[in-house]
């Protein structure tokens, strides 16, 4: 009996220890298995975002009134669509289960203060609200992430490339876009287009000619949706050669002053430099973008009025006159079955198996 009591005491202690361990693990598991957001932060409360990569290259975006700008890129506007998409994706990401919970794991997954792929600071004024570290990738479109001040490392659906550290990647590439329906006049070196009856047409197509609606609409679409390669700043440089532009056009809108677009070209370069009268910025433009507009001529925007007005049947007959005449001779094309010439019949064997006979022409006036 005396020997049994110590054994039972040991068993009891083991059970108590197991109960405590299971209780603690259960509470911790319950904390991990949650839909709690990785970053407890409202985007509206942030007025500065700074993104730094592992090579110490960084970009800063500041909120001014209701828009975001790039102070490192001449205060150029940030792409609101891209910023909203990326930030909402991060701020709506759930924690899920951590892949590591120790302080030493941060360096291993490249989410430490010293080693990281991306560091994203969310600021309000001079105060940093949250700092997120983006690290290695455990799989396709997934990265390891850790919040500053925490040891837990999570695998989230994101890519380090989405959080670029280059200012140019965040610039609003639609900055030059216009509402096509607001354009009332287009003045090119060789042609002028104006809006008539709510439709853009060539102002003076010439005798017997008219505006080609598809060609004009395509041109207006190009001009209203110009995109640039990069922002070059707000200071004009002699090498831009804009004192003698190689190409120029003007757009007039329903409201506001006409906008002039002047294109220069640096010596030895194929791409163009654009300066508009509506903005202080200079832009680098791809050659193919400018060439497609510069090559526009009056001949490409008009068509022959007589051909356009011809009824469909007339146009068909004009294009198929020779074949129609041949069809009439054989009965084809008028609803009758084409007749096989007698000569061709003489070349086919008789169906009854008899010896092939030549077919003589029927005498005139006889049977």
C-alpha positions as CSV (number, residue, x, y, z in Angstrom):
1,X,0.0,0.0,0.0
2,X,2.8,2.4,0.9
3,X,4.4,1.8,-2.5
4,X,1.1,2.5,-4.4
5,X,0.6,5.9,-2.9
6,X,3.7,7.5,-4.4
7,X,2.9,6.0,-7.8
8,X,-0.6,7.4,-7.8
9,X,0.8,10.8,-6.8
10,X,3.1,10.8,-9.8
11,X,0.3,9.8,-12.1
12,X,-1.8,12.6,-10.7
13,X,0.9,15.1,-11.2
14,X,1.4,14.0,-14.8
15,X,-2.4,14.3,-15.4
16,X,-2.4,17.8,-14.0
17,X,0.6,18.8,-16.1
18,X,-1.1,17.4,-19.2
19,X,-4.3,19.3,-18.4
20,X,-2.5,22.6,-18.0
21,X,-0.5,22.0,-21.3
22,X,-3.7,21.1,-23.2
23,X,-5.5,24.0,-21.8
24,X,-2.8,26.5,-22.8
25,X,-2.4,25.0,-26.2
26,X,-6.1,25.1,-26.7
27,X,-6.3,28.8,-25.9
28,X,-3.3,29.5,-28.2
29,X,-4.8,27.5,-31.0
30,X,-8.1,29.3,-30.6
31,X,-6.3,32.6,-30.8
32,X,-4.5,31.6,-34.0
33,X,-7.6,30.2,-35.7
34,X,-9.3,33.5,-36.3
35,X,-10.4,35.8,-39.0
36,X,-8.7,38.7,-37.3
37,X,-7.1,41.1,-39.7
38,X,-3.3,41.0,-40.0
39,X,-3.1,44.8,-39.9
40,X,-5.6,46.5,-37.6
41,X,-5.8,49.8,-39.4
42,X,-8.2,51.9,-41.5
43,X,-6.7,53.3,-44.7
44,X,-8.6,56.6,-44.2
45,X,-6.4,57.2,-41.1
46,X,-3.2,57.1,-43.1
47,X,-1.7,60.1,-44.8
48,X,1.8,58.8,-45.7
49,X,3.1,55.5,-46.9
50,X,6.7,54.6,-47.3
51,X,7.9,51.4,-49.0
52,X,11.6,50.3,-48.8
53,X,13.2,47.3,-50.4
54,X,16.2,45.2,-49.3
55,X,18.6,47.4,-51.3
56,X,17.5,50.5,-49.4
57,X,15.6,52.0,-52.4
58,X,12.4,53.6,-51.3
59,X,9.3,55.5,-52.4
60,X,7.1,57.8,-50.3
61,X,3.5,58.7,-51.1
62,X,1.8,61.6,-49.3
63,X,-1.8,62.4,-49.1
64,X,-2.7,66.0,-49.9
65,X,-6.4,66.7,-49.3
66,X,-8.1,63.9,-51.2
67,X,-5.3,62.8,-53.5
68,X,-2.0,61.0,-53.2
69,X,1.2,62.4,-54.7
70,X,4.8,61.3,-55.1
71,X,7.1,63.9,-53.5
72,X,10.2,62.1,-55.0
73,X,8.6,62.5,-58.5
74,X,7.9,66.2,-58.7
75,X,4.7,65.8,-56.7
76,X,3.2,63.8,-59.6
77,X,-0.2,62.1,-58.8
78,X,-0.3,58.5,-57.6
79,X,-2.4,56.0,-59.5
80,X,-5.5,56.0,-57.2
81,X,-6.7,52.7,-58.7
82,X,-3.5,50.9,-58.0
83,X,-3.0,52.3,-54.5
84,X,-6.5,51.5,-53.4
85,X,-6.2,48.0,-54.8
86,X,-2.9,47.2,-53.2
87,X,-3.6,48.8,-49.8
88,X,-7.1,47.3,-49.5
89,X,-5.6,43.9,-50.3
90,X,-3.1,44.3,-47.5
91,X,-5.5,45.8,-44.9
92,X,-8.2,43.2,-45.5
93,X,-5.8,40.2,-45.2
94,X,-6.7,37.8,-42.3
95,X,-4.0,36.4,-40.1
96,X,-4.8,32.7,-40.4
97,X,-2.3,30.4,-38.7
98,X,1.3,31.6,-38.1
99,X,4.1,29.6,-39.7
100,X,6.5,30.6,-37.0
101,X,6.2,32.2,-33.5
102,X,9.8,32.7,-32.4
103,X,12.0,35.8,-32.6
104,X,14.7,33.9,-34.4
105,X,12.3,33.0,-37.3
106,X,12.1,36.7,-38.5
107,X,15.6,36.6,-40.0
108,X,15.1,33.2,-41.5
109,X,11.9,34.3,-43.3
110,X,13.5,37.8,-44.1
111,X,10.9,39.7,-42.1
112,X,13.3,41.3,-39.5
113,X,14.2,44.9,-39.1
114,X,17.6,44.2,-40.6
115,X,16.7,41.8,-43.4
116,X,13.5,42.1,-45.5
117,X,12.2,42.2,-49.0
118,X,9.9,45.1,-48.3
119,X,9.2,47.3,-45.4
120,X,5.9,49.2,-45.5
121,X,5.4,52.1,-43.0
122,X,1.8,53.4,-42.5
123,X,2.1,56.9,-41.0
124,X,-0.2,59.6,-39.6
125,X,1.6,62.9,-39.4
126,X,5.0,62.2,-37.8
127,X,3.8,59.0,-36.1
128,X,4.2,55.5,-37.6
129,X,0.9,53.6,-37.0
130,X,2.0,50.2,-38.3
131,X,5.0,48.7,-39.9
132,X,4.7,45.6,-42.1
133,X,7.7,43.4,-43.2
134,X,7.4,41.4,-46.4
135,X,9.8,38.5,-46.8
136,X,10.4,35.2,-48.6
137,X,7.9,33.4,-50.7
138,X,6.6,30.0,-49.5
139,X,4.6,29.4,-52.8
140,X,3.0,31.0,-55.8
141,X,1.6,34.5,-55.0
142,X,2.3,34.1,-51.3
143,X,4.8,35.8,-49.0
144,X,5.8,35.7,-45.4
145,X,4.8,38.7,-43.4
146,X,5.3,40.1,-39.9
147,X,4.1,43.1,-38.1
148,X,6.6,45.2,-36.1
149,X,6.5,44.4,-32.4
150,X,5.3,40.8,-33.0
151,X,7.1,37.5,-33.3
152,X,4.4,35.7,-35.3
153,X,5.1,35.2,-39.0
154,X,2.3,34.6,-41.4
155,X,2.0,33.4,-45.0
156,X,-0.3,35.8,-46.9
157,X,-1.7,36.0,-50.4
158,X,0.5,38.8,-51.8
159,X,3.7,39.5,-53.8
160,X,6.6,41.7,-53.0
161,X,6.4,43.1,-56.6
162,X,3.0,44.5,-55.9
163,X,4.6,46.8,-53.3
164,X,7.1,48.4,-55.7
165,X,9.8,50.7,-54.2
166,X,10.1,52.7,-57.4
167,X,8.2,56.0,-57.7
168,X,7.6,55.6,-61.4
169,X,5.6,52.4,-60.8
170,X,3.1,54.3,-58.8
171,X,2.6,57.2,-61.2
172,X,-0.8,57.7,-62.6
173,X,-0.3,56.5,-66.3
174,X,-3.9,57.8,-67.1
175,X,-3.0,61.3,-66.2
176,X,-3.2,62.6,-69.8
177,X,-6.5,60.8,-70.5
178,X,-9.6,62.9,-71.6
179,X,-13.3,62.2,-72.0
180,X,-13.6,61.6,-75.7
181,X,-17.1,62.9,-75.8
182,X,-15.8,66.3,-74.5
183,X,-13.6,66.8,-77.6
184,X,-15.1,69.4,-80.0
185,X,-12.2,70.0,-82.4
186,X,-9.0,68.3,-83.4
187,X,-6.4,70.3,-85.3
188,X,-3.6,68.3,-86.9
189,X,-1.0,69.6,-89.3
190,X,-2.8,68.2,-92.4
191,X,-6.4,67.9,-91.3
192,X,-9.0,69.5,-89.1
193,X,-11.8,67.6,-87.4
194,X,-14.9,69.2,-85.7
195,X,-17.9,68.0,-83.9
196,X,-21.2,68.2,-85.9
197,X,-24.5,66.9,-84.6
198,X,-22.6,65.3,-81.7
199,X,-20.3,63.5,-84.1
200,X,-16.6,64.2,-84.9
201,X,-16.1,64.5,-88.7
202,X,-13.5,65.9,-91.1
203,X,-14.2,69.6,-91.5
204,X,-13.4,69.8,-95.2
205,X,-13.2,66.3,-96.8
206,X,-13.2,67.7,-100.3
207,X,-15.5,67.4,-103.4
208,X,-17.2,64.0,-103.6
209,X,-15.6,62.9,-100.3
210,X,-17.0,62.4,-96.8
211,X,-15.6,61.7,-93.4
212,X,-14.8,58.1,-92.5
213,X,-16.6,57.6,-89.2
214,X,-14.5,54.6,-88.0
215,X,-11.2,56.2,-88.9
216,X,-12.0,59.5,-87.2
217,X,-13.4,57.7,-84.1
218,X,-10.2,55.7,-83.9
219,X,-8.0,58.8,-84.0
220,X,-10.1,60.6,-81.4
221,X,-9.8,57.5,-79.1
222,X,-6.0,57.5,-79.5
223,X,-5.8,61.2,-78.6
224,X,-8.1,60.9,-75.6
225,X,-6.2,58.0,-74.2
226,X,-2.5,59.0,-74.4
227,X,-0.1,57.2,-72.1
228,X,3.5,58.0,-71.3
229,X,6.5,56.0,-70.3
230,X,7.9,58.3,-67.6
231,X,7.7,61.7,-66.0
232,X,10.8,63.8,-66.8
233,X,10.1,66.7,-64.5
234,X,8.8,70.2,-64.7
235,X,11.9,71.9,-66.1
236,X,12.4,72.2,-69.9
237,X,15.9,71.3,-71.1
238,X,17.5,72.4,-74.4
239,X,18.0,68.8,-75.5
240,X,14.2,68.3,-75.6
241,X,14.2,70.5,-78.8
242,X,10.7,71.8,-77.9
243,X,11.6,75.3,-79.2
244,X,11.1,73.7,-82.7
245,X,8.7,70.8,-82.1
246,X,8.8,67.9,-84.7
247,X,5.1,67.5,-84.3
248,X,2.2,69.4,-82.8
249,X,-1.6,69.1,-82.5
250,X,-4.4,70.9,-80.6
251,X,-7.5,69.6,-78.9
252,X,-10.5,71.8,-78.1
253,X,-12.9,70.7,-75.4
254,X,-16.4,71.7,-74.5
255,X,-15.0,73.7,-71.6
256,X,-11.7,75.4,-70.9
257,X,-8.9,76.6,-73.2
258,X,-7.6,74.6,-76.1
259,X,-4.8,72.1,-75.2
260,X,-1.7,72.2,-77.4
261,X,0.5,69.0,-77.5
262,X,4.1,69.7,-78.6
263,X,6.5,66.8,-79.3
264,X,10.3,67.2,-79.3
265,X,13.0,64.5,-79.9
266,X,16.4,64.3,-78.4
267,X,19.3,63.8,-80.8
268,X,20.0,60.1,-81.4
269,X,16.8,59.0,-79.6
270,X,13.7,57.4,-81.1
271,X,11.3,58.2,-78.3
272,X,9.6,61.7,-78.0
273,X,9.3,64.3,-75.3
274,X,5.8,65.7,-74.8
275,X,4.8,69.0,-73.2
276,X,1.1,70.0,-73.1
277,X,-0.2,73.5,-72.4
278,X,-2.5,72.0,-69.7
279,X,0.2,70.7,-67.3
280,X,3.6,71.7,-66.1
281,X,5.2,68.2,-66.6
282,X,7.4,66.9,-69.4
283,X,6.8,63.3,-70.4
284,X,8.7,60.6,-72.3
285,X,6.5,59.1,-75.0
286,X,7.0,55.8,-76.9
287,X,7.8,56.2,-80.6
288,X,5.0,54.0,-81.8
289,X,2.5,56.0,-79.8
290,X,3.5,59.3,-81.5
291,X,4.1,57.7,-84.9
292,X,0.5,56.4,-85.1
293,X,-0.8,60.0,-84.7
294,X,1.9,61.8,-86.7
295,X,1.2,59.6,-89.7
296,X,-2.4,60.6,-89.9
297,X,-3.3,62.3,-93.2
298,X,-6.5,63.6,-94.7
299,X,-6.6,60.6,-97.1
300,X,-6.7,58.2,-94.2
301,X,-9.8,59.9,-92.7
302,X,-12.1,60.3,-95.7
303,X,-13.8,58.1,-98.2
304,X,-15.6,58.4,-101.6
305,X,-19.2,59.6,-101.0
306,X,-20.6,57.9,-104.1
307,X,-19.2,54.5,-103.1
308,X,-20.5,54.9,-99.6
309,X,-24.0,55.9,-100.8
310,X,-24.3,53.1,-103.4
311,X,-27.0,50.5,-102.4
312,X,-25.5,47.1,-101.3
313,X,-26.8,45.3,-104.5
314,X,-25.2,47.9,-106.8
315,X,-21.9,47.5,-105.0
316,X,-22.1,43.7,-105.4
317,X,-22.9,43.9,-109.1
318,X,-20.0,46.4,-109.6
319,X,-17.6,44.0,-107.9
320,X,-18.9,40.8,-109.7
321,X,-20.0,41.9,-113.2
322,X,-17.9,39.5,-115.1
323,X,-18.9,36.4,-113.1
324,X,-22.6,37.4,-113.3
325,X,-22.5,37.5,-117.1
326,X,-21.0,34.1,-117.2
327,X,-23.6,32.9,-114.8
328,X,-26.4,34.1,-117.1
329,X,-25.0,32.1,-120.0
330,X,-25.2,28.9,-118.1
331,X,-28.3,29.7,-116.1
332,X,-26.4,30.0,-112.8
333,X,-27.2,32.9,-110.6
334,X,-30.8,33.3,-111.8
335,X,-32.3,30.4,-109.9
336,X,-31.9,27.8,-112.8
337,X,-29.6,24.9,-112.6
338,X,-26.5,25.2,-114.8
339,X,-26.7,23.0,-118.0
340,X,-23.8,20.8,-118.9
341,X,-22.6,21.3,-122.5
342,X,-23.2,18.4,-124.8
343,X,-19.4,18.0,-125.4
344,X,-19.0,17.1,-121.7
345,X,-21.7,14.4,-121.9
346,X,-19.9,12.7,-124.8
347,X,-16.9,12.2,-122.5
348,X,-18.7,10.2,-119.8
349,X,-19.5,6.5,-120.3
350,X,-23.1,5.4,-120.6
351,X,-24.6,4.3,-117.3
352,X,-26.0,1.0,-118.9
353,X,-22.5,-0.2,-119.5
354,X,-22.8,0.1,-123.3
355,X,-20.0,1.3,-125.5
356,X,-19.5,5.0,-125.3
357,X,-21.1,6.8,-128.2
358,X,-20.5,10.2,-129.5
359,X,-23.5,12.5,-129.3
360,X,-24.3,14.3,-132.5
361,X,-25.7,17.8,-132.4
362,X,-29.4,18.0,-133.1
363,X,-30.0,19.3,-136.6
364,X,-31.5,22.7,-136.8
365,X,-35.3,22.5,-137.1
366,X,-35.3,18.7,-136.6
367,X,-35.8,16.2,-133.7
